[in-house]
Amino acid sequence: MFQIQLVIVSLLAVTVLPGTLAAQYSSSDAGQYVIVSAQYGTARNHVDVTNRLKDVARQDRTFRMGNSTFGVDPDHGRIKTLRIYARGPDGQERMFEYREGSTVDGAQFRSWSSGEWGNEPWSGRWENQEHER
């Protein structure tokens, strides 16, 4: 009887576990933050680049960011910043900040390459209390 139970448990583990692990660890869109909006520029002059970021994200998970990425220079002669506003699992809004020329890694954002984000309401503020540099 013990051998039959062992065989059943082993078969279940072999059939269920690989799919579960693959979904948990190899999904490129499994980040915990959902992007609400993306703004590029400076505090005095910035533009909404949410749709352009979707296009870039569909092509690559990681990219170097600058004026050429978004096809615009919203504040000539000044160093720009990409600010990605996202909502975490707790529902709180958070800002991720990337200085011009830095590398953006989409691994922390849910649905990064599918572009299924940017459709939620956003507070509309350039400044935000919580952010990561």
C-alpha positions in Angstrom: 0.0 0.0 0.0 2.9 2.4 0.9 4.5 1.8 -2.6 1.2 2.7 -4.4 0.9 5.9 -2.4 4.5 6.8 -3.1 4.0 6.2 -6.8 0.9 8.5 -6.8 2.6 11.2 -4.9 5.7 11.0 -7.3 3.5 11.2 -10.4 1.6 14.2 -9.1 4.9 15.9 -8.2 6.3 15.2 -11.7 3.2 16.5 -13.5 2.3 19.5 -11.4 5.5 20.9 -10.0 7.3 21.8 -13.2 4.4 23.9 -14.4 4.1 25.7 -11.1 7.8 26.4 -10.9 7.9 27.6 -14.5 5.0 30.0 -13.9 6.6 31.3 -10.8 10.2 31.7 -11.8 10.4 32.0 -15.6 7.7 34.5 -16.4 9.2 37.7 -17.6 6.0 39.5 -16.6 5.7 38.4 -13.0 6.9 41.6 -11.2 4.9 42.9 -8.3 4.3 46.5 -9.5 1.7 47.5 -12.1 2.6 50.6 -14.1 0.1 53.4 -14.0 2.0 56.1 -15.9 5.4 57.0 -17.2 6.6 60.6 -17.4 9.9 61.8 -19.0 11.7 65.1 -18.5 12.2 67.5 -15.6 10.0 69.0 -12.9 9.4 72.1 -15.0 8.9 70.3 -18.4 7.9 66.7 -18.8 5.8 64.6 -21.2 3.7 61.4 -20.8 5.6 58.5 -22.4 3.4 55.7 -21.2 2.5 54.5 -24.7 6.1 54.8 -26.0 7.3 52.8 -23.0 4.9 50.0 -23.8 6.4 49.8 -27.3 10.0 49.7 -25.9 9.0 47.1 -23.3 7.5 44.8 -25.9 10.9 44.7 -27.6 13.2 44.3 -24.6 13.1 43.7 -20.9 16.1 45.9 -20.3 17.1 49.0 -22.1 19.3 52.1 -21.8 17.1 55.2 -21.6 17.5 58.7 -23.1 16.0 61.2 -25.5 16.3 58.9 -28.5 14.3 56.2 -26.6 11.2 58.4 -26.4 11.8 60.6 -29.5 11.5 63.8 -27.6 13.7 66.2 -25.5 11.2 67.9 -23.3 13.8 70.2 -21.6 16.8 71.0 -23.8 20.1 71.3 -22.1 19.0 69.6 -18.8 19.4 66.1 -17.6 16.0 64.3 -17.8 14.5 61.6 -15.7 12.1 58.8 -16.5 9.6 58.4 -13.7 7.5 55.3 -13.7 4.5 55.5 -11.4 3.3 52.1 -10.3 0.9 50.5 -7.9 2.2 47.8 -5.6 0.4 44.7 -4.3 -0.8 46.8 -1.3 -2.5 49.3 -3.6 -0.1 52.1 -2.8 1.4 54.2 -5.5 5.2 54.2 -5.9 7.5 56.1 -8.1 10.6 54.5 -9.8 13.1 57.1 -11.1 15.7 56.5 -13.8 18.2 59.2 -14.7 18.9 59.9 -18.4 21.4 57.3 -19.7 20.7 54.7 -17.0 19.4 51.2 -17.7 15.8 50.3 -17.1 15.0 46.8 -16.1 11.3 45.8 -16.4 11.6 42.7 -14.2 9.9 44.3 -11.3 6.9 45.3 -13.3 3.9 43.0 -13.9 2.9 42.5 -17.5 6.0 44.4 -18.7 6.4 42.9 -22.2 2.7 42.4 -22.8 1.9 46.1 -22.3 -1.2 45.4 -20.3 -0.7 48.4 -18.0 -1.0 52.2 -18.0 -4.8 52.0 -18.0 -5.4 52.8 -14.3 -6.1 56.2 -12.9 -3.0 58.1 -11.8 -2.7 61.0 -9.3 -1.0 63.1 -12.0 1.8 64.5 -9.8 5.4 64.7 -11.0 6.6 64.7 -7.4 5.9 61.7 -5.2 6.8 60.9 -1.6 8.1 57.4 -2.2 10.5 56.5 -4.9 13.4 54.3 -5.8 16.6 55.5 -7.5 
